[in-house]
Amino acid sequence: MKTYWFAFNEKSEIVVEKKAEGGYRIPFAETVPFAIKSETITLPELNGCPAKAVSIDGELPSTLEFSGLRDSYAKLPFDEYYAAGKAAELINFHTNIRFCSHCGKEMEKKTDISRVCTGCGREIWAPVQPAIIVLVSRGKDEVLLARAKNFRRPYYGLIAGFVETGESIEETVRREVMEETGLKIKNIRYYKSQPWPYPNNLMLGFFAEYESGEIKVQEEELLDCRWFNRHAMPEIPGKLSMARMLLDEWLSWEK
């Protein structure tokens, strides 16, 4: 039966197939079209067909090529890109979790989403790291945008950060905004979530409103942070990101 093959090399690049009529897709074939160097991971069915994730070695046939996972967003049908994210997270998990943190013995695959220690029997599951991202508005027309040091392009995005131990999601939102900008916020409202396989995050999107304070940039994290008017926006993140989803939603409120 034809199967979707989500294959990754040691650089975490995914294999894509160039279609004769133009565009790309995930390799879809009855037999594996490349050399596999790992156990096969079974993914949820895609379009009613089996889907597998594998690590590969060696050269590819001329009809196939490697692509960065982020770059594949602009190449693949969305359902294939979305499934590729899950595949990447599981390949990363099974490739990198080699030894038990409890006793030091070697770990082996138990299920598609778990590994077990060959010594003490300790079982662990593929981790997910929750992180928040929040759009802070001031009045109807102003939005708080920041330029982080780790941004790949000179755009402005939203305040974001990881959930820490012993805090609620709402506490994380307040803490991150205060730490990075010195501002107090109010009326925190959940928007939606997004798996973010870079490498294994779950982004939780929020809206919030400015309450008080003056911007004090956390220089360890940010290059700049300021209020922007909706009619004079800088370059912002691409459609792939939760930041862009939040911004597009906020910008639509004027219409």
N, C-alpha and C positions, 0 to 999 in steps of 0.2 A: 504494500500500500504506500502511496506517495506520502512523504513526510517532510515537514519543515525542519531544516537543519540550521540551528543557530550555533555557529562555530566561531571560536575566538582564538587568536594567537597569544603569545606570551606578552605582547604589548596591550592586550585587552581590546584589540581591534576586531571588528566583526566581519565575517565574510558576506559579501553581497554579490548578487548575480545581475549582470547587465542584460536586460531584455532586448530581443531583436527589434521590437517596435519602439524602443526607447524607454528610459527609466530603469529602476532597479527593483529587485525583490530579494527576499531570503531564498537561498537554494531550496528547491522543492522537488524531491526525487525519491524513487523507491530504494535506491542504494546510496550509500555515503559517497559523495563525490570528492573526498579528500582523505588524507591519512589522519586517523584519530590517535591521540596520545593519552586520553583519559577515559574514565568510565562515562557512560552515557547517562545524562540526567533527563528524566521525562518531565515535560512541561504540560500545562493544561492544553487541551485541543485548541487548534486555531482554524477557524472556518470549517469545523467538522472533521479536521484531519489531525493525525498525530504530529507532535512537535517535540524535538529533542535538542538538548544543549550539549556541546562537546568542546574540548580543547583540541587544537590540531597542531601539526608540525609539518614542515616541508613546503614545497611550492604548490601553487594553485593552478588548475586548468585555465586556459586563456579566457574563458567566459566568466571567470570569477575574479574578484579583487577584494582587498581589505579596505575597510572604512572605519574611522573613529566612530564610536557609538553616538556622540553628540551630532557629528556630521551626518549620520545615517537618518536623523530626523527629517532632513530635507530631501532625502533620497527615497526612503521606503514608504509604503502605505502605512498609515498611522497604526493600524492594528498590529502590523509586523514590528514596527519600531517599539510599540508598547510591550509586546512579548519579548523583544530583544533585551529590554531593560531587566525583566525578571531573570532571563537566561544569564545575563552578565553578572547579576548579583549572586546567583547560585554557583556559577563557575568560579567567581572570585572566592566565595566561601570554601568550596571544596579544594581549591588550589592552595589557599593560604593557611588554612587551619590544619596544620600537619601534626602538631604534638599537643598533648594534654596539659593544660595550665595547672592541673591539680597534682599529677604524679610524674609528668614528663614523658610518658610512654607515647608511642605512635598512635594516631587516630586514623580511623578508616570510615568510609561512607557506610551509613546505616540505612538511611532513606534519602530521597532526593533533596530533602531539606534539613537533614541532620547527620551528625558524625558521632562516632562512639569511640571511647578509649579502649585500646586492646589490653590495657593493664588493669585499671580500676573500674572500667565499665561506665565511666561518666559520659553522659550524652549531652551534646549541645546542638542548638538549632541555628540556622542561618540568622544572623543578627539584623535588626532594623534599627536605625538611629533616628529618632524623631527630632525634627527641627521646626522652629516657627519662622514665619515671614509675615511682616505686618505693614500695611499701608496706613500711615498716620496722616489725617487730613486736618486742616485748620480753616474753618468756615467752609463755604461751598467750593472755593476755587483754588485753594492751596494744598499742596501735597509735600510731605517731607521725603526728599530723595538724598541718597548718599552714594558716594563713589568709594568702593572698598579697594583695599590694596591688592586683593587677589582677583579682581575683575580682569578678564582677558582683553576687554576692549574699553575705551574711554567713555563708557556710558554711566548713567546714574541709575541705581536700583533702590531697593527697599531694605529696611532694617531686618536682619535675620540672625538666627543663632540656635545653638543646640539646647535641648531640654537638659537640665541638670538634675542630679539626684535630689529627691525630697521636695520637688516643687511641682505645682500644677502647670498646665499649659498656659493658663492666664497669667500666672506669676512669671513664667518665662518671658511672655510678651512684654510685661511691664519692666522686668529686669533688663532685657536686652535694649529696649529703647532708652532707659535711664543710663545704662553703662556706656552706650555708644554715642548718645546725643545730649544727655543731661536733662531730658524733657520728661515731664509727667503726662500720662495719657489717661483717657477715660472711655467709657462706652465701647469696650472691646467686644467685637462680634466675629464669630467664626464664619468663614466663607466656604472653603472646601480644601481637600487634601490632594496630594500628588506624589506618587512614588518617584524618587529621584535617584537613579542608579549610579551615582557618582561619589562613592561607590555603593552605598546602601542606605540612603536616607529616605525618610517619609516627611515631605514638606506639608505643614499645616498652615493654611493661609488665613489671615485675620484682617479686619478693618478696625481702626481705633481713631479716636479724636484727640486732638491736642487739648491739654488741660492748663499747664503752666510751665514756666521756665524759659531760659535762653539756651540756644544751642551751644554745647561744649563738646567739640569733636574728640572722640577717643582716638588719638593719633596712632595707637598700636594697630588699630583695625581699619581706620578710614583715612582717605586722602582729603575728603571734603564732604560736607553735609549742609544742606540749605533747603529753604522753602522755594518751591516753583509754582508759578501760576499755570493752570490748565491750558491757557492760551499761549504759553511760552515754554514748552517742555523741551528738555535736552534730549540727547540720544538715550533711549531706554532699552532694556533687555529684549531679546527676540521672543517670538511666539511660543517657543518651547517651554519657557520658564513660568513658574507660579507668579513671579514678580510681574511679568507682563499680563497674566490673566487678571491679577488684582488691579493693575493700572488701567487696563482696557475696561474693566467693569466700572471703576470709579469715573473714568472719562465719559462713559455712556450715560451717567446719571444726569448730565446737563441736557441731554436730548429729550 
